[in-house]
């Protein structure tokens, strides 16, 4: 059971860092070298979030396969909206809808994730 707890902590750490990096990159000046560096580090964290989430998915999906599958898909969709916001900002295209979709998908992912057996008892 200890490995799953450690993986859960790793997964939470990676997505929290990813969200912070995303917000930092979003407020930095468009086209700056620092923003490009933060964006590339964020892309590395996307991979870490997906890998740690996939490990949890395959380790725990037998408990409630449908909800773990929905959570996994919502997590990937959230990452997609994060990337769309940053890329559209760089191209000076409107991002309001993607910001809203990002927050909705993030909150839905967190709600499902925390309510699953590996999550915490907030809900």
C-alpha positions as CSV (number, residue, x, y, z in Angstrom):
1,X,0.0,0.0,0.0
2,X,3.0,2.4,0.6
3,X,3.9,2.5,-3.1
4,X,0.4,3.7,-4.0
5,X,0.5,6.4,-1.4
6,X,3.9,7.6,-2.6
7,X,2.6,7.6,-6.2
8,X,-0.5,9.5,-5.2
9,X,1.7,12.1,-3.5
10,X,4.0,12.2,-6.6
11,X,0.9,12.7,-8.8
12,X,-0.5,15.5,-6.7
13,X,2.9,17.2,-6.5
14,X,3.3,17.1,-10.3
15,X,-0.1,18.5,-11.1
16,X,0.2,21.2,-8.5
17,X,3.6,22.3,-9.9
18,X,2.1,22.1,-13.5
19,X,-0.7,24.4,-12.6
20,X,1.6,26.9,-10.9
21,X,4.0,26.8,-13.9
22,X,1.0,27.3,-16.2
23,X,-0.2,30.3,-14.3
24,X,3.4,31.7,-14.2
25,X,3.8,31.2,-18.0
26,X,0.4,32.7,-18.7
27,X,1.2,36.0,-16.9
28,X,4.7,36.4,-18.4
29,X,5.3,38.7,-21.3
30,X,4.4,37.1,-24.7
31,X,7.4,35.9,-26.7
32,X,9.9,36.4,-23.9
33,X,12.7,33.9,-23.4
34,X,11.7,33.2,-19.8
35,X,8.1,32.3,-20.9
36,X,9.5,29.9,-23.5
37,X,11.7,28.2,-20.8
38,X,8.8,28.0,-18.3
39,X,6.6,26.6,-21.1
40,X,9.1,23.9,-21.9
41,X,9.5,22.9,-18.2
42,X,5.7,22.8,-18.1
43,X,5.6,20.4,-21.0
44,X,8.0,18.1,-19.1
45,X,5.5,18.3,-16.1
46,X,2.7,17.4,-18.5
47,X,4.5,14.1,-19.2
48,X,5.2,13.5,-15.5
49,X,1.5,14.2,-14.6
50,X,0.3,11.8,-17.3
51,X,2.8,9.0,-16.3
52,X,2.0,9.2,-12.6
53,X,-1.7,9.4,-13.4
54,X,-1.4,6.4,-15.7
55,X,0.4,4.4,-13.0
56,X,-2.4,5.2,-10.6
57,X,-5.0,4.4,-13.3
58,X,-3.6,0.9,-14.0
59,X,-3.0,0.2,-10.3
60,X,-6.5,1.2,-9.1
61,X,-8.8,1.0,-12.1
62,X,-10.2,-2.4,-11.0
63,X,-11.8,-0.6,-7.9
64,X,-13.9,1.7,-10.1
65,X,-12.8,1.5,-13.7
66,X,-15.4,3.9,-15.1
67,X,-14.6,6.8,-12.7
68,X,-10.9,6.3,-13.0
69,X,-11.3,6.4,-16.8
70,X,-13.3,9.6,-16.7
71,X,-10.8,11.2,-14.4
72,X,-7.9,10.1,-16.7
73,X,-9.6,11.6,-19.7
74,X,-10.6,14.8,-17.9
75,X,-6.9,15.2,-16.8
76,X,-5.7,14.9,-20.4
77,X,-8.4,17.4,-21.5
78,X,-7.3,19.8,-18.7
79,X,-3.7,19.6,-20.0
80,X,-5.0,20.2,-23.5
81,X,-6.7,23.4,-22.4
82,X,-3.6,24.6,-20.6
83,X,-1.6,24.2,-23.7
84,X,-4.3,25.8,-25.9
85,X,-4.3,28.9,-23.6
86,X,-0.6,29.4,-23.8
87,X,-0.3,28.8,-27.6
88,X,-3.2,31.0,-28.4
89,X,-1.8,33.7,-26.1
90,X,1.5,33.6,-28.1
91,X,-0.4,34.0,-31.3
92,X,-2.5,36.9,-29.9
93,X,-5.8,35.0,-30.3
94,X,-8.6,35.2,-27.8
95,X,-8.3,32.8,-24.9
96,X,-11.4,33.6,-22.7
97,X,-13.3,30.5,-23.7
98,X,-10.2,28.3,-23.1
99,X,-9.6,29.8,-19.7
100,X,-13.2,29.0,-18.7
101,X,-12.9,25.5,-20.1
102,X,-9.6,25.0,-18.3
103,X,-11.0,26.0,-14.9
104,X,-14.1,23.9,-15.4
105,X,-12.1,20.8,-16.4
106,X,-9.6,21.4,-13.6
107,X,-12.3,21.6,-11.0
108,X,-14.1,18.5,-12.4
109,X,-10.9,16.5,-12.5
110,X,-10.0,17.5,-8.9
111,X,-13.6,16.7,-7.7
112,X,-13.5,13.2,-9.3
113,X,-9.9,12.6,-8.2
114,X,-10.4,13.5,-4.6
115,X,-13.7,11.5,-4.4
116,X,-12.0,8.3,-5.7
117,X,-10.7,5.6,-3.2
118,X,-7.1,6.8,-3.6
119,X,-8.1,10.5,-3.1
120,X,-8.9,12.3,0.1
121,X,-12.3,12.5,1.9
122,X,-13.2,16.2,1.1
123,X,-16.5,15.4,-0.5
